[in-house]
């Protein structure tokens, strides 16, 4: 007996690496973290190391569109 086909949309899988790197702010702006935070930081000044923790807004419509496609269920932080 053939299986019954389900109605509705197909569930989309979240790209986990993307979901860990980006997040939405309360106003809906997409922000990212800086790279280079975990390795070879001994010679850097304290000010430079402090700047690594800052979140930067993502620029470019193409990038934003691609990130939303990779993480379809991303929600705003409340």
PDB file of N, CA, C and O in Angstrom:
ATOM      1  N   UNK A   1       0.839  -1.184   0.000  1.00  0.00           N
ATOM      2  CA  UNK A   1       0.000   0.000   0.000  1.00  0.00           C
ATOM      3  C   UNK A   1       0.889   1.255   0.000  1.00  0.00           C
ATOM      4  O   UNK A   1       1.769   1.367   0.853  1.00  0.00           O
ATOM      5  N   UNK A   2       0.687   2.194  -0.924  1.00  0.00           N
ATOM      6  CA  UNK A   2       1.530   3.393  -0.974  1.00  0.00           C
ATOM      7  C   UNK A   2       1.251   4.321   0.205  1.00  0.00           C
ATOM      8  O   UNK A   2       0.146   4.379   0.745  1.00  0.00           O
ATOM      9  N   UNK A   3       2.303   5.041   0.575  1.00  0.00           N
ATOM     10  CA  UNK A   3       2.159   5.990   1.682  1.00  0.00           C
ATOM     11  C   UNK A   3       1.282   7.156   1.280  1.00  0.00           C
ATOM     12  O   UNK A   3       1.230   7.547   0.114  1.00  0.00           O
ATOM     13  N   UNK A   4       0.594   7.704   2.269  1.00  0.00           N
ATOM     14  CA  UNK A   4      -0.251   8.860   2.053  1.00  0.00           C
ATOM     15  C   UNK A   4       0.632  10.108   1.987  1.00  0.00           C
ATOM     16  O   UNK A   4       1.490  10.301   2.849  1.00  0.00           O
ATOM     17  N   UNK A   5       0.435  10.945   0.987  1.00  0.00           N
ATOM     18  CA  UNK A   5       1.234  12.150   0.869  1.00  0.00           C
ATOM     19  C   UNK A   5       0.697  13.222   1.806  1.00  0.00           C
ATOM     20  O   UNK A   5      -0.510  13.447   1.894  1.00  0.00           O
ATOM     21  N   UNK A   6       1.637  13.891   2.515  1.00  0.00           N
ATOM     22  CA  UNK A   6       1.239  14.946   3.442  1.00  0.00           C
ATOM     23  C   UNK A   6       0.949  16.229   2.693  1.00  0.00           C
ATOM     24  O   UNK A   6       1.588  16.532   1.685  1.00  0.00           O
ATOM     25  N   UNK A   7      -0.003  16.967   3.181  1.00  0.00           N
ATOM     26  CA  UNK A   7      -0.339  18.266   2.605  1.00  0.00           C
ATOM     27  C   UNK A   7       0.496  19.356   3.254  1.00  0.00           C
ATOM     28  O   UNK A   7       1.002  19.174   4.361  1.00  0.00           O
ATOM     29  N   UNK A   8       0.642  20.466   2.588  1.00  0.00           N
ATOM     30  CA  UNK A   8       1.355  21.595   3.161  1.00  0.00           C
ATOM     31  C   UNK A   8       2.778  21.702   2.650  1.00  0.00           C
ATOM     32  O   UNK A   8       3.193  20.984   1.741  1.00  0.00           O
ATOM     33  N   UNK A   9       3.522  22.632   3.270  1.00  0.00           N
ATOM     34  CA  UNK A   9       4.882  22.915   2.837  1.00  0.00           C
ATOM     35  C   UNK A   9       5.876  21.891   3.379  1.00  0.00           C
ATOM     36  O   UNK A   9       5.611  21.197   4.360  1.00  0.00           O
ATOM     37  N   UNK A  10       7.004  21.818   2.725  1.00  0.00           N
ATOM     38  CA  UNK A  10       8.099  20.963   3.171  1.00  0.00           C
ATOM     39  C   UNK A  10       8.892  21.720   4.223  1.00  0.00           C
ATOM     40  O   UNK A  10       9.097  22.927   4.089  1.00  0.00           O
ATOM     41  N   UNK A  11       9.339  21.038   5.263  1.00  0.00           N
ATOM     42  CA  UNK A  11      10.176  21.673   6.272  1.00  0.00           C
ATOM     43  C   UNK A  11      11.546  21.951   5.675  1.00  0.00           C
ATOM     44  O   UNK A  11      12.112  21.108   4.979  1.00  0.00           O
ATOM     45  N   UNK A  12      12.073  23.137   5.951  1.00  0.00           N
ATOM     46  CA  UNK A  12      13.395  23.507   5.462  1.00  0.00           C
ATOM     47  C   UNK A  12      14.417  23.311   6.567  1.00  0.00           C
ATOM     48  O   UNK A  12      14.134  23.569   7.737  1.00  0.00           O
ATOM     49  N   UNK A  13      15.611  22.854   6.194  1.00  0.00           N
ATOM     50  CA  UNK A  13      16.659  22.644   7.190  1.00  0.00           C
ATOM     51  C   UNK A  13      17.447  23.927   7.396  1.00  0.00           C
ATOM     52  O   UNK A  13      17.730  24.658   6.446  1.00  0.00           O
ATOM     53  N   UNK A  14      17.799  24.191   8.651  1.00  0.00           N
ATOM     54  CA  UNK A  14      18.591  25.354   9.012  1.00  0.00           C
ATOM     55  C   UNK A  14      20.065  25.040   8.829  1.00  0.00           C
ATOM     56  O   UNK A  14      20.530  23.973   9.232  1.00  0.00           O
ATOM     57  N   UNK A  15      20.806  25.964   8.221  1.00  0.00           N
ATOM     58  CA  UNK A  15      22.256  25.827   8.104  1.00  0.00           C
ATOM     59  C   UNK A  15      22.857  26.264   9.437  1.00  0.00           C
ATOM     60  O   UNK A  15      22.864  27.450   9.766  1.00  0.00           O
ATOM     61  N   UNK A  16      23.361  25.292  10.203  1.00  0.00           N
ATOM     62  CA  UNK A  16      23.744  25.538  11.594  1.00  0.00           C
ATOM     63  C   UNK A  16      24.890  26.523  11.745  1.00  0.00           C
ATOM     64  O   UNK A  16      24.881  27.331  12.673  1.00  0.00           O
ATOM     65  N   UNK A  17      25.882  26.478  10.851  1.00  0.00           N
ATOM     66  CA  UNK A  17      27.010  27.409  10.953  1.00  0.00           C
ATOM     67  C   UNK A  17      26.532  28.849  10.784  1.00  0.00           C
ATOM     68  O   UNK A  17      27.014  29.754  11.466  1.00  0.00           O
ATOM     69  N   UNK A  18      25.586  29.055   9.874  1.00  0.00           N
ATOM     70  CA  UNK A  18      25.043  30.398   9.650  1.00  0.00           C
ATOM     71  C   UNK A  18      24.232  30.867  10.848  1.00  0.00           C
ATOM     72  O   UNK A  18      24.307  32.033  11.234  1.00  0.00           O
ATOM     73  N   UNK A  19      23.456  29.960  11.439  1.00  0.00           N
ATOM     74  CA  UNK A  19      22.615  30.346  12.577  1.00  0.00           C
ATOM     75  C   UNK A  19      23.448  30.725  13.795  1.00  0.00           C
ATOM     76  O   UNK A  19      22.991  31.492  14.643  1.00  0.00           O
ATOM     77  N   UNK A  20      24.677  30.190  13.889  1.00  0.00           N
ATOM     78  CA  UNK A  20      25.544  30.524  15.012  1.00  0.00           C
ATOM     79  C   UNK A  20      26.293  31.831  14.791  1.00  0.00           C
ATOM     80  O   UNK A  20      26.706  32.474  15.756  1.00  0.00           O
ATOM     81  N   UNK A  21      26.473  32.233  13.537  1.00  0.00           N
ATOM     82  CA  UNK A  21      27.258  33.422  13.222  1.00  0.00           C
ATOM     83  C   UNK A  21      26.450  34.704  13.123  1.00  0.00           C
ATOM     84  O   UNK A  21      26.990  35.792  13.317  1.00  0.00           O
ATOM     85  N   UNK A  22      25.156  34.590  12.823  1.00  0.00           N
ATOM     86  CA  UNK A  22      24.322  35.775  12.605  1.00  0.00           C
ATOM     87  C   UNK A  22      23.125  35.757  13.540  1.00  0.00           C
ATOM     88  O   UNK A  22      22.681  34.698  13.984  1.00  0.00           O
ATOM     89  N   UNK A  23      22.600  36.968  13.839  1.00  0.00           N
ATOM     90  CA  UNK A  23      21.329  37.047  14.577  1.00  0.00           C
ATOM     91  C   UNK A  23      20.590  38.328  14.208  1.00  0.00           C
ATOM     92  O   UNK A  23      21.173  39.280  13.690  1.00  0.00           O
ATOM     93  N   UNK A  24      19.314  38.321  14.485  1.00  0.00           N
ATOM     94  CA  UNK A  24      18.479  39.485  14.208  1.00  0.00           C
ATOM     95  C   UNK A  24      18.313  40.297  15.477  1.00  0.00           C
ATOM     96  O   UNK A  24      18.124  39.736  16.556  1.00  0.00           O
ATOM     97  N   UNK A  25      18.380  41.614  15.356  1.00  0.00           N
ATOM     98  CA  UNK A  25      18.142  42.480  16.502  1.00  0.00           C
ATOM     99  C   UNK A  25      16.635  42.663  16.671  1.00  0.00           C
ATOM    100  O   UNK A  25      15.854  42.189  15.845  1.00  0.00           O
ATOM    101  N   UNK A  26      16.236  43.332  17.713  1.00  0.00           N
ATOM    102  CA  UNK A  26      14.828  43.585  17.965  1.00  0.00           C
ATOM    103  C   UNK A  26      14.173  44.403  16.878  1.00  0.00           C
ATOM    104  O   UNK A  26      12.980  44.254  16.616  1.00  0.00           O
ATOM    105  N   UNK A  27      14.959  45.283  16.233  1.00  0.00           N
ATOM    106  CA  UNK A  27      14.415  46.114  15.154  1.00  0.00           C
ATOM    107  C   UNK A  27      14.446  45.406  13.806  1.00  0.00           C
ATOM    108  O   UNK A  27      14.015  45.969  12.799  1.00  0.00           O
ATOM    109  N   UNK A  28      14.959  44.158  13.779  1.00  0.00           N
ATOM    110  CA  UNK A  28      14.974  43.383  12.550  1.00  0.00           C
ATOM    111  C   UNK A  28      16.245  43.514  11.740  1.00  0.00           C
ATOM    112  O   UNK A  28      16.305  43.038  10.606  1.00  0.00           O
ATOM    113  N   UNK A  29      17.278  44.159  12.304  1.00  0.00           N
ATOM    114  CA  UNK A  29      18.541  44.317  11.594  1.00  0.00           C
ATOM    115  C   UNK A  29      19.389  43.054  11.760  1.00  0.00           C
ATOM    116  O   UNK A  29      19.456  42.487  12.850  1.00  0.00           O
ATOM    117  N   UNK A  30      20.024  42.622  10.692  1.00  0.00           N
ATOM    118  CA  UNK A  30      20.864  41.430  10.723  1.00  0.00           C
ATOM    119  C   UNK A  30      22.267  41.837  11.145  1.00  0.00           C
ATOM    120  O   UNK A  30      22.866  42.718  10.529  1.00  0.00           O
ATOM    121  N   UNK A  31      22.806  41.199  12.200  1.00  0.00           N
ATOM    122  CA  UNK A  31      24.145  41.534  12.685  1.00  0.00           C
ATOM    123  C   UNK A  31      25.015  40.288  12.718  1.00  0.00           C
ATOM    124  O   UNK A  31      24.519  39.163  12.790  1.00  0.00           O
ATOM    125  N   UNK A  32      26.333  40.513  12.664  1.00  0.00           N
ATOM    126  CA  UNK A  32      27.280  39.407  12.684  1.00  0.00           C
ATOM    127  C   UNK A  32      28.384  39.679  13.686  1.00  0.00           C
ATOM    128  O   UNK A  32      28.593  40.818  14.102  1.00  0.00           O
ATOM    129  N   UNK A  33      29.098  38.615  14.073  1.00  0.00           N
ATOM    130  CA  UNK A  33      30.250  38.755  14.956  1.00  0.00           C
ATOM    131  C   UNK A  33      31.504  38.880  14.106  1.00  0.00           C
ATOM    132  O   UNK A  33      31.490  38.569  12.915  1.00  0.00           O
ATOM    133  N   UNK A  34      32.576  39.330  14.714  1.00  0.00           N
ATOM    134  CA  UNK A  34      33.845  39.446  14.003  1.00  0.00           C
ATOM    135  C   UNK A  34      34.602  38.133  14.072  1.00  0.00           C
ATOM    136  O   UNK A  34      34.462  37.380  15.036  1.00  0.00           O
ATOM    137  N   UNK A  35      35.397  37.858  13.061  1.00  0.00           N
ATOM    138  CA  UNK A  35      36.229  36.659  13.054  1.00  0.00           C
ATOM    139  C   UNK A  35      37.557  36.919  13.745  1.00  0.00           C
ATOM    140  O   UNK A  35      37.896  38.065  14.039  1.00  0.00           O
ATOM    141  N   UNK A  36      38.304  35.860  14.001  1.00  0.00           N
ATOM    142  CA  UNK A  36      39.642  35.993  14.584  1.00  0.00           C
ATOM    143  C   UNK A  36      39.652  36.204  16.076  1.00  0.00           C
ATOM    144  O   UNK A  36      40.607  36.769  16.609  1.00  0.00           O
ATOM    145  N   UNK A  37      38.607  35.760  16.775  1.00  0.00           N
ATOM    146  CA  UNK A  37      38.520  35.995  18.219  1.00  0.00           C
ATOM    147  C   UNK A  37      39.203  34.926  19.056  1.00  0.00           C
ATOM    148  O   UNK A  37      39.527  35.166  20.219  1.00  0.00           O
ATOM    149  N   UNK A  38      39.429  33.742  18.476  1.00  0.00           N
ATOM    150  CA  UNK A  38      39.832  32.626  19.318  1.00  0.00           C
ATOM    151  C   UNK A  38      41.300  32.230  19.206  1.00  0.00           C
ATOM    152  O   UNK A  38      41.760  31.373  19.961  1.00  0.00           O
ATOM    153  N   UNK A  39      42.043  32.829  18.286  1.00  0.00           N
ATOM    154  CA  UNK A  39      43.360  32.289  17.967  1.00  0.00           C
ATOM    155  C   UNK A  39      44.351  33.416  17.673  1.00  0.00           C
ATOM    156  O   UNK A  39      43.980  34.404  17.040  1.00  0.00           O
ATOM    157  N   UNK A  40      45.591  33.290  18.116  1.00  0.00           N
ATOM    158  CA  UNK A  40      46.676  34.257  17.861  1.00  0.00           C
ATOM    159  C   UNK A  40      46.317  35.653  18.377  1.00  0.00           C
ATOM    160  O   UNK A  40      46.393  36.633  17.636  1.00  0.00           O
ATOM    161  N   UNK A  41      45.935  35.734  19.625  1.00  0.00           N
ATOM    162  CA  UNK A  41      45.556  37.043  20.165  1.00  0.00           C
ATOM    163  C   UNK A  41      46.539  37.556  21.198  1.00  0.00           C
ATOM    164  O   UNK A  41      46.287  38.592  21.813  1.00  0.00           O
ATOM    165  N   UNK A  42      47.644  36.871  21.408  1.00  0.00           N
ATOM    166  CA  UNK A  42      48.586  37.268  22.453  1.00  0.00           C
ATOM    167  C   UNK A  42      49.211  38.630  22.192  1.00  0.00           C
ATOM    168  O   UNK A  42      49.389  39.425  23.115  1.00  0.00           O
ATOM    169  N   UNK A  43      49.542  38.897  20.940  1.00  0.00           N
ATOM    170  CA  UNK A  43      50.258  40.136  20.622  1.00  0.00           C
ATOM    171  C   UNK A  43      49.324  41.327  20.410  1.00  0.00           C
ATOM    172  O   UNK A  43      49.803  42.446  20.230  1.00  0.00           O
ATOM    173  N   UNK A  44      48.058  41.126  20.425  1.00  0.00           N
ATOM    174  CA  UNK A  44      47.109  42.220  20.170  1.00  0.00           C
ATOM    175  C   UNK A  44      46.914  43.073  21.426  1.00  0.00           C
ATOM    176  O   UNK A  44      47.024  42.584  22.550  1.00  0.00           O
ATOM    177  N   UNK A  45      46.628  44.336  21.210  1.00  0.00           N
ATOM    178  CA  UNK A  45      46.394  45.239  22.330  1.00  0.00           C
ATOM    179  C   UNK A  45      45.016  44.952  22.946  1.00  0.00           C
ATOM    180  O   UNK A  45      44.157  44.328  22.324  1.00  0.00           O
ATOM    181  N   UNK A  46      44.836  45.419  24.172  1.00  0.00           N
ATOM    182  CA  UNK A  46      43.560  45.195  24.875  1.00  0.00           C
ATOM    183  C   UNK A  46      42.407  45.864  24.138  1.00  0.00           C
ATOM    184  O   UNK A  46      41.297  45.333  24.089  1.00  0.00           O
ATOM    185  N   UNK A  47      42.677  47.033  23.567  1.00  0.00           N
ATOM    186  CA  UNK A  47      41.635  47.756  22.833  1.00  0.00           C
ATOM    187  C   UNK A  47      41.193  46.955  21.605  1.00  0.00           C
ATOM    188  O   UNK A  47      39.998  46.847  21.330  1.00  0.00           O
ATOM    189  N   UNK A  48      42.139  46.406  20.882  1.00  0.00           N
ATOM    190  CA  UNK A  48      41.818  45.614  19.685  1.00  0.00           C
ATOM    191  C   UNK A  48      41.021  44.377  20.069  1.00  0.00           C
ATOM    192  O   UNK A  48      40.061  44.013  19.389  1.00  0.00           O
ATOM    193  N   UNK A  49      41.423  43.727  21.169  1.00  0.00           N
ATOM    194  CA  UNK A  49      40.706  42.528  21.625  1.00  0.00           C
ATOM    195  C   UNK A  49      39.287  42.869  22.057  1.00  0.00           C
ATOM    196  O   UNK A  49      38.368  42.076  21.855  1.00  0.00           O
ATOM    197  N   UNK A  50      39.104  44.039  22.648  1.00  0.00           N
ATOM    198  CA  UNK A  50      37.767  44.463  23.074  1.00  0.00           C
ATOM    199  C   UNK A  50      36.868  44.713  21.865  1.00  0.00           C
ATOM    200  O   UNK A  50      35.661  44.479  21.926  1.00  0.00           O
ATOM    201  N   UNK A  51      37.459  45.189  20.764  1.00  0.00           N
ATOM    202  CA  UNK A  51      36.679  45.463  19.560  1.00  0.00           C
ATOM    203  C   UNK A  51      36.173  44.189  18.890  1.00  0.00           C
ATOM    204  O   UNK A  51      35.227  44.243  18.104  1.00  0.00           O
ATOM    205  N   UNK A  52      36.788  43.040  19.188  1.00  0.00           N
ATOM    206  CA  UNK A  52      36.351  41.774  18.603  1.00  0.00           C
ATOM    207  C   UNK A  52      34.950  41.375  19.065  1.00  0.00           C
ATOM    208  O   UNK A  52      34.240  40.681  18.337  1.00  0.00           O
ATOM    209  N   UNK A  53      34.545  41.795  20.250  1.00  0.00           N
ATOM    210  CA  UNK A  53      33.254  41.371  20.796  1.00  0.00           C
ATOM    211  C   UNK A  53      32.074  42.158  20.228  1.00  0.00           C
ATOM    212  O   UNK A  53      30.917  41.817  20.470  1.00  0.00           O
ATOM    213  N   UNK A  54      32.373  43.206  19.475  1.00  0.00           N
ATOM    214  CA  UNK A  54      31.338  44.080  18.915  1.00  0.00           C
ATOM    215  C   UNK A  54      30.584  43.396  17.761  1.00  0.00           C
ATOM    216  O   UNK A  54      31.177  42.668  16.965  1.00  0.00           O
ATOM    217  N   UNK A  55      29.281  43.641  17.687  1.00  0.00           N
ATOM    218  CA  UNK A  55      28.455  43.099  16.603  1.00  0.00           C
ATOM    219  C   UNK A  55      28.359  44.143  15.492  1.00  0.00           C
ATOM    220  O   UNK A  55      28.174  45.331  15.759  1.00  0.00           O
ATOM    221  N   UNK A  56      28.487  43.688  14.240  1.00  0.00           N
ATOM    222  CA  UNK A  56      28.492  44.586  13.093  1.00  0.00           C
ATOM    223  C   UNK A  56      27.266  44.312  12.231  1.00  0.00           C
ATOM    224  O   UNK A  56      26.948  43.150  11.978  1.00  0.00           O
ATOM    225  N   UNK A  57      26.571  45.347  11.774  1.00  0.00           N
ATOM    226  CA  UNK A  57      25.427  45.101  10.872  1.00  0.00           C
ATOM    227  C   UNK A  57      25.904  44.555   9.532  1.00  0.00           C
ATOM    228  O   UNK A  57      26.962  44.941   9.035  1.00  0.00           O
ATOM    229  N   UNK A  58      25.118  43.656   8.953  1.00  0.00           N
ATOM    230  CA  UNK A  58      25.441  43.069   7.655  1.00  0.00           C
ATOM    231  C   UNK A  58      24.969  44.036   6.577  1.00  0.00           C
ATOM    232  O   UNK A  58      23.824  44.489   6.587  1.00  0.00           O
ATOM    233  N   UNK A  59      25.868  44.341   5.649  1.00  0.00           N
ATOM    234  CA  UNK A  59      25.537  45.252   4.552  1.00  0.00           C
ATOM    235  C   UNK A  59      25.433  44.454   3.261  1.00  0.00           C
ATOM    236  O   UNK A  59      26.116  43.444   3.088  1.00  0.00           O
ATOM    237  N   UNK A  60      24.590  44.903   2.372  1.00  0.00           N
ATOM    238  CA  UNK A  60      24.431  44.257   1.069  1.00  0.00           C
ATOM    239  C   UNK A  60      23.193  43.391   1.023  1.00  0.00           C
ATOM    240  O   UNK A  60      23.046  42.440   1.791  1.00  0.00           O
ATOM    241  N   UNK A  61      22.309  43.735   0.110  1.00  0.00           N
ATOM    242  CA  UNK A  61      21.036  43.002  -0.022  1.00  0.00           C
ATOM    243  C   UNK A  61      21.252  41.542  -0.384  1.00  0.00           C
ATOM    244  O   UNK A  61      20.515  40.668   0.071  1.00  0.00           O
ATOM    245  N   UNK A  62      22.275  41.277  -1.212  1.00  0.00           N
ATOM    246  CA  UNK A  62      22.551  39.899  -1.623  1.00  0.00           C
ATOM    247  C   UNK A  62      22.939  39.015  -0.465  1.00  0.00           C
ATOM    248  O   UNK A  62      22.486  37.875  -0.364  1.00  0.00           O
ATOM    249  N   UNK A  63      23.795  39.550   0.428  1.00  0.00           N
ATOM    250  CA  UNK A  63      24.208  38.793   1.612  1.00  0.00           C
ATOM    251  C   UNK A  63      23.023  38.517   2.524  1.00  0.00           C
ATOM    252  O   UNK A  63      22.849  37.399   3.007  1.00  0.00           O
ATOM    253  N   UNK A  64      22.214  39.534   2.755  1.00  0.00           N
ATOM    254  CA  UNK A  64      21.060  39.399   3.649  1.00  0.00           C
ATOM    255  C   UNK A  64      20.079  38.370   3.102  1.00  0.00           C
ATOM    256  O   UNK A  64      19.544  37.554   3.852  1.00  0.00           O
ATOM    257  N   UNK A  65      19.847  38.412   1.797  1.00  0.00           N
ATOM    258  CA  UNK A  65      18.931  37.465   1.159  1.00  0.00           C
ATOM    259  C   UNK A  65      19.447  36.032   1.313  1.00  0.00           C
ATOM    260  O   UNK A  65      18.675  35.121   1.613  1.00  0.00           O
ATOM    261  N   UNK A  66      20.754  35.836   1.107  1.00  0.00           N
ATOM    262  CA  UNK A  66      21.348  34.512   1.215  1.00  0.00           C
ATOM    263  C   UNK A  66      21.268  33.977   2.643  1.00  0.00           C
ATOM    264  O   UNK A  66      20.986  32.797   2.851  1.00  0.00           O
ATOM    265  N   UNK A  67      21.514  34.841   3.625  1.00  0.00           N
ATOM    266  CA  UNK A  67      21.464  34.417   5.032  1.00  0.00           C
ATOM    267  C   UNK A  67      20.045  34.027   5.417  1.00  0.00           C
ATOM    268  O   UNK A  67      19.850  33.035   6.119  1.00  0.00           O
ATOM    269  N   UNK A  68      19.052  34.787   4.972  1.00  0.00           N
ATOM    270  CA  UNK A  68      17.661  34.452   5.272  1.00  0.00           C
ATOM    271  C   UNK A  68      17.255  33.130   4.623  1.00  0.00           C
ATOM    272  O   UNK A  68      16.423  32.395   5.155  1.00  0.00           O
ATOM    273  N   UNK A  69      17.850  32.839   3.471  1.00  0.00           N
ATOM    274  CA  UNK A  69      17.553  31.577   2.802  1.00  0.00           C
ATOM    275  C   UNK A  69      18.182  30.399   3.563  1.00  0.00           C
ATOM    276  O   UNK A  69      17.589  29.323   3.646  1.00  0.00           O
ATOM    277  N   UNK A  70      19.384  30.609   4.116  1.00  0.00           N
ATOM    278  CA  UNK A  70      20.069  29.549   4.855  1.00  0.00           C
ATOM    279  C   UNK A  70      19.454  29.304   6.235  1.00  0.00           C
ATOM    280  O   UNK A  70      19.466  28.181   6.738  1.00  0.00           O
ATOM    281  N   UNK A  71      18.915  30.371   6.841  1.00  0.00           N
ATOM    282  CA  UNK A  71      18.306  30.262   8.172  1.00  0.00           C
ATOM    283  C   UNK A  71      16.862  30.743   8.076  1.00  0.00           C
ATOM    284  O   UNK A  71      16.558  31.874   8.456  1.00  0.00           O
ATOM    285  N   UNK A  72      15.962  29.882   7.566  1.00  0.00           N
ATOM    286  CA  UNK A  72      14.594  30.345   7.287  1.00  0.00           C
ATOM    287  C   UNK A  72      13.763  30.647   8.525  1.00  0.00           C
ATOM    288  O   UNK A  72      12.799  31.408   8.440  1.00  0.00           O
ATOM    289  N   UNK A  73      14.105  30.078   9.660  1.00  0.00           N
ATOM    290  CA  UNK A  73      13.269  30.250  10.856  1.00  0.00           C
ATOM    291  C   UNK A  73      13.921  31.187  11.880  1.00  0.00           C
ATOM    292  O   UNK A  73      13.610  31.108  13.068  1.00  0.00           O
ATOM    293  N   UNK A  74      14.814  32.064  11.438  1.00  0.00           N
ATOM    294  CA  UNK A  74      15.479  32.997  12.344  1.00  0.00           C
ATOM    295  C   UNK A  74      14.448  33.978  12.893  1.00  0.00           C
ATOM    296  O   UNK A  74      13.656  34.546  12.141  1.00  0.00           O
ATOM    297  N   UNK A  75      14.464  34.169  14.197  1.00  0.00           N
ATOM    298  CA  UNK A  75      13.513  35.065  14.834  1.00  0.00           C
ATOM    299  C   UNK A  75      14.227  36.219  15.492  1.00  0.00           C
ATOM    300  O   UNK A  75      15.416  36.134  15.799  1.00  0.00           O
ATOM    301  N   UNK A  76      13.500  37.299  15.706  1.00  0.00           N
ATOM    302  CA  UNK A  76      14.057  38.466  16.389  1.00  0.00           C
ATOM    303  C   UNK A  76      14.312  38.140  17.851  1.00  0.00           C
ATOM    304  O   UNK A  76      13.583  37.359  18.462  1.00  0.00           O
ATOM    305  N   UNK A  77      15.380  38.764  18.418  1.00  0.00           N
ATOM    306  CA  UNK A  77      15.633  38.628  19.849  1.00  0.00           C
ATOM    307  C   UNK A  77      14.628  39.478  20.602  1.00  0.00           C
ATOM    308  O   UNK A  77      14.354  40.615  20.216  1.00  0.00           O
ATOM    309  N   UNK A  78      14.090  38.938  21.657  1.00  0.00           N
ATOM    310  CA  UNK A  78      13.103  39.701  22.425  1.00  0.00           C
ATOM    311  C   UNK A  78      13.676  40.186  23.715  1.00  0.00           C
ATOM    312  O   UNK A  78      12.984  40.847  24.489  1.00  0.00           O
TER     313      UNK A  78
END
